[in-house]
């Protein structure tokens, strides 16, 4: 009786340890394909094709307490479940191709491969695995099972910035998505002691925001840069460029010092969602000499 209870207790402890490993914040490990996959998978039905692949290293592949492999591989836009490590020294692995609703495809030698428990990934087929789809807005890194977070349903890869915002950093494992540049400007000399906006028209007397940039997708704005065609007058809380979202100031802001023409903010970012309105506010000094002010941010 006592032996049975001890075994039950040991099993419960192992389950708790396994649960903790699966859900503690972690970093996805990586390897690469040691040879190209150019042959047609043995079955066209996703999730039933079993093939042998070669990877550079199997050192981060994981087994459970009864010897089953609990490792998911993600390369380009395909997920693969590890079935058996045939030869760890040569990286020979048997896998299920096109796992978790993805499609088996061709892959180049040297292609980046992400490694992790299935619960480290997200997507429409990952029921109960935590995050389930595309990400945007605020995030807390310590509450995410693993970073980067990959939505295997569409291949989008995200990271949680130190500023607490999601940003897309990749699309499939083939590289980062191109960033978008968003910019606005005003022309001519600025007014004196005014709070103006970059309305793609005259700077002076532009005291109402009339030219917002409408966001059409989730993303993160960062890398604010501003420039004047002439040296600014400067002063306390003057010649300040601030990015506004839906009429409220964001952390993206920079100040041009007296007798300078540029400023930037590379320390802050702001999350945006479809429908958000972005405007640029410019605060001038008395008898300011700034003119033709422009500002831009990058979006990912």
C-alpha positions as CSV (number, residue, x, y, z in Angstrom):
1,X,0.0,0.0,0.0
2,X,2.7,2.4,1.0
3,X,4.7,1.5,-2.1
4,X,1.7,2.3,-4.3
5,X,1.2,5.6,-2.6
6,X,4.9,6.5,-3.0
7,X,4.7,5.7,-6.7
8,X,1.6,7.9,-7.1
9,X,3.3,10.7,-5.2
10,X,6.4,10.3,-7.4
11,X,4.3,10.3,-10.6
12,X,2.4,13.4,-9.4
13,X,5.7,15.2,-8.7
14,X,7.0,14.3,-12.2
15,X,3.8,15.6,-13.8
16,X,4.1,18.9,-11.9
17,X,7.7,19.2,-12.9
18,X,6.7,18.6,-16.5
19,X,3.9,21.1,-16.3
20,X,6.3,23.7,-14.9
21,X,8.8,23.1,-17.7
22,X,6.2,23.4,-20.3
23,X,4.8,26.7,-19.0
24,X,7.8,28.6,-17.6
25,X,9.0,31.5,-19.7
26,X,11.8,30.1,-22.0
27,X,13.7,30.9,-25.2
28,X,13.1,28.8,-28.3
29,X,16.3,26.9,-29.2
30,X,17.4,26.8,-32.8
31,X,19.4,24.6,-35.2
32,X,19.6,24.4,-39.0
33,X,18.9,21.8,-41.6
34,X,22.0,19.9,-42.5
35,X,20.7,18.9,-45.9
36,X,18.0,20.2,-48.2
37,X,14.5,18.7,-48.3
38,X,13.6,18.6,-52.0
39,X,11.8,15.2,-52.3
40,X,8.0,15.0,-52.2
41,X,6.9,13.9,-48.7
42,X,5.8,10.3,-48.5
43,X,2.1,11.3,-48.0
44,X,0.2,14.3,-49.3
45,X,-2.0,14.3,-46.2
46,X,-0.8,16.8,-43.6
47,X,0.3,15.3,-40.4
48,X,0.7,11.7,-41.7
49,X,3.9,12.0,-43.7
50,X,6.9,10.4,-42.0
51,X,10.3,11.3,-43.4
52,X,13.9,11.3,-42.4
53,X,15.7,14.7,-42.2
54,X,19.1,15.8,-41.1
55,X,19.7,18.7,-38.7
56,X,22.9,20.2,-37.5
57,X,22.2,19.3,-33.8
58,X,19.7,17.4,-31.8
59,X,21.1,18.5,-28.4
60,X,17.9,20.5,-27.5
61,X,15.5,17.7,-28.4
62,X,13.4,16.6,-25.4
63,X,11.9,13.3,-24.3
64,X,9.3,12.7,-21.6
65,X,9.7,10.2,-18.7
66,X,8.5,7.3,-20.8
67,X,10.9,8.0,-23.7
68,X,8.5,9.7,-26.1
69,X,9.8,12.7,-28.0
70,X,8.0,15.9,-27.1
71,X,9.7,18.2,-29.6
72,X,8.3,20.3,-32.4
73,X,10.5,21.6,-35.2
74,X,9.5,24.7,-37.2
75,X,11.2,25.5,-40.5
76,X,10.1,28.1,-43.1
77,X,6.3,27.6,-42.8
78,X,6.2,23.9,-41.8
79,X,5.9,22.3,-38.4
80,X,7.3,18.8,-37.8
81,X,6.9,16.5,-34.9
82,X,10.0,14.5,-33.8
83,X,9.2,10.7,-33.8
84,X,12.7,9.3,-33.3
85,X,16.3,10.4,-33.2
86,X,18.0,7.8,-35.4
87,X,21.6,9.0,-35.1
88,X,22.4,12.0,-32.9
89,X,26.0,12.3,-34.1
90,X,24.8,12.8,-37.7
91,X,21.6,14.6,-36.8
92,X,19.4,12.0,-38.5
93,X,15.8,12.4,-37.3
94,X,12.5,10.8,-38.2
95,X,9.7,13.3,-38.2
96,X,6.0,13.7,-39.0
97,X,5.9,16.3,-41.9
98,X,3.2,18.9,-42.1
99,X,2.2,18.6,-38.4
100,X,-0.3,20.8,-36.6
101,X,-2.2,21.8,-39.7
102,X,0.8,23.1,-41.6
103,X,1.9,22.1,-45.1
104,X,4.9,20.0,-45.9
105,X,7.2,21.8,-48.3
106,X,10.7,22.0,-49.7
107,X,13.5,23.5,-47.6
108,X,17.1,24.6,-48.3
109,X,20.1,23.2,-46.6
110,X,21.1,25.6,-43.7
111,X,17.5,26.8,-43.2
112,X,16.8,28.0,-39.7
113,X,14.8,25.5,-37.5
114,X,13.1,26.5,-34.2
115,X,12.9,23.8,-31.5
116,X,10.5,23.6,-28.6
117,X,7.6,21.8,-26.9
118,X,4.4,22.1,-28.9
119,X,3.0,24.3,-26.1
120,X,5.7,26.9,-26.9
121,X,4.0,27.6,-30.2
122,X,0.7,29.1,-31.2
123,X,-1.9,28.7,-34.0
124,X,-5.4,27.5,-34.8
125,X,-4.4,23.9,-34.1
126,X,-2.6,24.6,-30.8
127,X,-5.7,24.4,-28.6
128,X,-4.9,24.8,-25.0
129,X,-1.3,25.8,-25.7
130,X,-1.6,29.4,-24.5
131,X,-1.4,32.1,-27.1
132,X,-3.5,31.1,-30.1
133,X,-3.1,33.7,-32.9
134,X,-1.4,36.9,-34.1
135,X,-0.3,39.3,-31.4
136,X,-0.4,43.0,-30.9
137,X,-0.6,45.6,-28.2
138,X,0.7,45.1,-24.6
139,X,2.6,42.0,-23.5
140,X,4.3,40.7,-20.4
141,X,7.3,38.6,-21.3
142,X,7.3,36.6,-18.1
143,X,3.8,35.3,-18.8
144,X,4.6,34.0,-22.3
145,X,5.6,30.3,-22.4
146,X,8.5,30.9,-24.8
147,X,10.0,33.7,-26.9
148,X,10.0,34.3,-29.8
149,X,6.3,33.4,-30.1
150,X,5.5,31.8,-33.4
151,X,2.0,31.5,-34.8
152,X,2.5,28.4,-36.9
153,X,-0.9,28.9,-38.7
154,X,0.5,31.9,-40.7
155,X,4.2,31.9,-39.9
156,X,4.3,35.2,-38.1
157,X,7.0,35.5,-35.5
158,X,6.7,37.9,-32.6
159,X,8.8,39.1,-29.7
160,X,7.8,41.0,-26.5
161,X,9.9,44.2,-26.2
162,X,11.3,45.4,-22.9
163,X,8.8,48.3,-23.3
164,X,6.0,45.8,-22.9
165,X,4.8,45.8,-26.5
166,X,4.5,43.0,-29.1
167,X,6.5,43.5,-32.3
168,X,6.6,41.2,-35.4
169,X,10.2,40.2,-36.0
170,X,9.8,37.5,-38.7
171,X,7.6,35.8,-41.3
172,X,8.4,32.2,-41.4
173,X,12.0,31.4,-40.5
174,X,13.3,33.1,-43.6
175,X,13.9,36.6,-42.2
176,X,12.4,39.7,-40.8
177,X,9.4,41.4,-42.4
178,X,10.2,44.8,-44.1
179,X,9.4,47.8,-41.9
180,X,7.1,50.5,-43.1
181,X,8.0,54.1,-43.0
182,X,5.3,56.6,-41.9
183,X,6.0,60.4,-42.2
184,X,4.3,63.8,-42.1
185,X,5.5,67.4,-42.5
186,X,4.6,71.0,-42.5
187,X,6.0,73.8,-44.8
188,X,7.3,77.3,-44.3
189,X,8.3,79.0,-41.0
190,X,6.6,77.9,-37.8
191,X,4.5,80.3,-35.8
192,X,5.6,81.9,-32.5
193,X,4.7,80.1,-29.2
194,X,2.3,77.7,-30.9
195,X,1.3,74.1,-30.5
196,X,1.2,73.0,-34.1
197,X,0.6,69.8,-36.0
198,X,2.3,68.4,-39.1
199,X,-0.7,68.5,-41.5
200,X,1.3,68.3,-44.8
201,X,0.5,72.0,-45.2
202,X,1.7,75.3,-43.7
203,X,3.4,75.0,-40.3
204,X,2.2,78.3,-38.9
205,X,-1.3,78.4,-37.3
206,X,-1.7,74.6,-37.8
207,X,-3.1,74.3,-34.3
208,X,-5.5,71.5,-35.1
209,X,-4.6,68.0,-36.2
210,X,-6.1,67.7,-39.7
211,X,-3.9,65.0,-41.4
212,X,-3.8,61.8,-39.2
213,X,-2.3,58.6,-40.5
214,X,-4.8,55.8,-40.2
215,X,-3.4,52.5,-39.1
216,X,-4.6,49.5,-41.2
217,X,-2.9,46.7,-39.2
218,X,-1.5,45.8,-35.9
219,X,2.1,46.7,-35.3
220,X,4.6,48.8,-33.3
221,X,5.9,52.3,-34.1
222,X,9.5,53.1,-33.2
223,X,12.6,55.0,-34.3
224,X,11.1,58.5,-34.3
225,X,13.2,61.1,-36.2
226,X,12.4,64.7,-36.8
227,X,14.1,67.5,-38.8
228,X,13.8,71.2,-39.5
229,X,15.3,72.9,-42.5
230,X,16.7,75.7,-40.3
231,X,18.1,75.8,-36.8
232,X,15.4,76.0,-34.1
233,X,15.3,78.7,-31.3
234,X,14.9,76.1,-28.6
235,X,14.2,76.7,-24.9
236,X,12.5,74.9,-22.0
237,X,9.8,72.5,-23.4
238,X,10.1,74.1,-26.8
239,X,10.8,72.7,-30.2
240,X,9.4,69.3,-29.0
241,X,8.0,66.8,-31.5
242,X,5.6,64.3,-30.0
243,X,3.7,61.4,-31.6
244,X,0.0,61.3,-30.7
245,X,-2.3,58.2,-30.9
246,X,-6.0,58.9,-31.0
247,X,-5.5,62.4,-29.6
248,X,-3.3,61.3,-26.7
249,X,0.5,61.8,-26.3
250,X,2.7,58.7,-26.6
251,X,6.1,58.0,-25.2
252,X,7.6,58.7,-28.7
253,X,9.0,62.2,-28.4
254,X,12.2,64.2,-29.0
255,X,13.4,67.7,-28.4
256,X,15.6,69.8,-30.7
257,X,18.2,71.8,-28.7
258,X,18.7,75.4,-29.6
259,X,20.7,76.0,-32.8
260,X,20.1,72.4,-34.0
261,X,18.0,70.9,-36.8
262,X,17.4,67.3,-35.8
263,X,16.3,65.0,-32.9
264,X,15.3,61.3,-32.5
265,X,13.9,58.9,-30.1
266,X,15.2,55.3,-30.4
267,X,14.3,54.3,-26.8
268,X,10.6,54.1,-27.0
269,X,7.9,52.4,-29.0
270,X,4.1,52.4,-29.2
271,X,1.7,49.6,-30.2
272,X,-1.0,50.4,-32.8
273,X,-4.1,48.6,-34.0
274,X,-6.3,48.9,-37.1
275,X,-8.2,52.2,-36.9
276,X,-5.7,54.1,-34.7
277,X,-5.0,57.7,-35.7
278,X,-1.4,58.9,-35.6
279,X,-0.6,62.6,-35.6
280,X,2.6,64.6,-34.9
281,X,2.5,67.6,-32.5
282,X,5.2,70.4,-32.6
283,X,5.6,72.9,-29.9
284,X,7.4,76.2,-31.0
285,X,9.2,78.9,-29.1
286,X,8.8,82.7,-29.3
287,X,10.1,84.0,-32.6
288,X,11.1,80.5,-33.6
289,X,13.3,80.0,-36.6
290,X,12.3,76.4,-37.3
291,X,10.8,75.7,-40.8
292,X,9.7,72.9,-43.0
293,X,9.5,70.4,-40.1
294,X,9.3,66.7,-41.0
295,X,9.0,63.6,-38.8
296,X,8.9,59.9,-39.4
297,X,8.5,56.6,-37.6
298,X,9.1,53.0,-38.6
299,X,6.4,50.4,-38.2
300,X,6.7,46.6,-37.8
